[in-house]
Amino acid sequence: MLTTIRPRSEGDFWLAQTGGNSPALLFNPNRVRDTWRALQQALPNVTLYYAVKSNPYQSLVATLVNEGASFDVASAPEIQALLPFGVPTSRMIHTHPIKTEHDLETSIQLGVRSFVIDNLDELWKVAPYRHDITVMLRLAFVAPDAPIDLSRKFGAQPEDALHIMAVAKQMGIVIDGLCFHVGSQAKSAETHRIALLRCLEIAGDAASEGIAMIERIDIGGGFPANYSNQAVDFDGFCKPIREVMGQVPAHIQLMAEPGRAISAPSMTLVSRVIGRSKRQDDTWWYYLDDGVYGAQSGRIFDHINYPMTIYTEGGDRSAAVFAGPTCDSVDRFGDHDSLPELSLGDVIVIHEIGAYSIATACHFNGVAPPVIIDLEDTADVQRRQA
Ligand SMILES: Cc1ncc(COP(=O)(O)O)c(C=O)c1O
């Protein structure tokens, strides 16, 4: 059910959690711990590197630091943001396949030693640092069931892998790892399985031809969120990956870079109707205090149709459209053929909105993104979320 209607009075519970602030994101550290542990259990002997880009919120990072997590960063500023938490740079990998020379140099100065390339030009960038760093080669594998495809933008073709590794060897660059990202929000781990098998094959060929000794295979992200406020069955999802693990030689360490799966369930958006008007075709337009320039950019970037709970007394039903608080025409979402008439001040709650949301929010039109509130007592909220 994409839209749930509840009595308006129950919305007060959510406003009480935010201290009356709206829009606000409620951060629940228990959700982070639960998903991290569940994914860890589903992927035994795989070192998990949390993809900071999905949500760099400090309490989320702090929660993962307490879990002993490692971190996947995309830039030097992400490294700098982790340092105050005492994360050793040995527990960070820089996985952006295309870096500026400045970012590379700064990241190395900050102490990170593991980088990713996916083309020959990038080899020239890392070459000056070849004695200090190790490099993973990113390969492209397309997951037909992942709505957010990363295989076109990044990744060498698997058939080019040996050539790139051979050139790296001639340049004195150590390629000791292979990595991939099948695309975000994958429906199954079938492509992870196929890609891991292909990487094992390439690692075997590279070793037997004396080109490179692969010691790490990083299976990337792509682990999904449910968006239905129910825990993902990571054990079931990761089964295809576990089926291949027996074929991984002992000298190869497995790694993964989950982002969305960990950060999505950690935040709940509380927003309110701040304006309304009946426009053409008798359609009600409801304007919320948060939209696609705030926490809801995933509607555009990731094509997520977030389920919403609306707390309203409700009136006659009619067609309805929601819009965010900016003047941009793109800041609209959630068309309904038939919705009870809403009132100003009605509360709207969206769960599992922690991934790629506040991370991309901006002050377009001078409108501030939602404030983030750390939940102290999560029991009540978890009961309401169930
Ligand atoms: C290199 C890399 N690693 C990890 C991630 C996280 O992916 P996900 O959020 O699907 O787990 C991304 C997402 O864009 C990425 O580009």
The ligand as an SDF file (V2000), in Angstrom:
LIG
                    3D

 16 16  0  0  0  0  0  0  0  0999 V2000
   31.5460    2.6860   -5.6590 C   0  0  0  0  0  0  0  0  0  0  0  0
   30.2680    2.5320   -4.9210 C   0  0  0  0  0  0  0  0  0  0  0  0
   30.2260    1.7170   -3.8470 N   0  0  0  0  0  0  0  0  0  0  0  0
   29.1100    1.5550   -3.1180 C   0  0  0  0  0  0  0  0  0  0  0  0
   27.9550    2.2410   -3.4290 C   0  0  0  0  0  0  0  0  0  0  0  0
   26.7440    2.0120   -2.5900 C   0  0  0  0  0  0  0  0  0  0  0  0
   25.7900    1.3400   -3.2970 O   0  0  0  0  0  0  0  0  0  0  0  0
   24.3990    0.9120   -2.6500 P   0  0  0  0  0  0  0  0  0  0  0  0
   23.8270    2.1280   -2.0410 O   0  0  0  0  0  0  0  0  0  0  0  0
   23.6260    0.3600   -3.7740 O   0  0  0  0  0  0  0  0  0  0  0  0
   24.6910   -0.1190   -1.6120 O   0  0  0  0  0  0  0  0  0  0  0  0
   27.9310    3.0940   -4.5540 C   0  0  0  0  0  0  0  0  0  0  0  0
   26.7140    3.8050   -4.9370 C   0  0  0  0  0  0  0  0  0  0  0  0
   26.6560    4.5940   -5.8330 O   0  0  0  0  0  0  0  0  0  0  0  0
   29.1220    3.2580   -5.3130 C   0  0  0  0  0  0  0  0  0  0  0  0
   29.1700    4.0750   -6.3730 O   0  0  0  0  0  0  0  0  0  0  0  0
  1  2  1  0
  2  3  1  0
  2 15  2  0
  3  4  2  0
  4  5  1  0
  5  6  1  0
  5 12  2  0
  6  7  1  0
  7  8  1  0
  8  9  2  0
  8 10  1  0
  8 11  1  0
 12 13  1  0
 12 15  1  0
 13 14  2  0
 15 16  1  0
M  END
$$$$
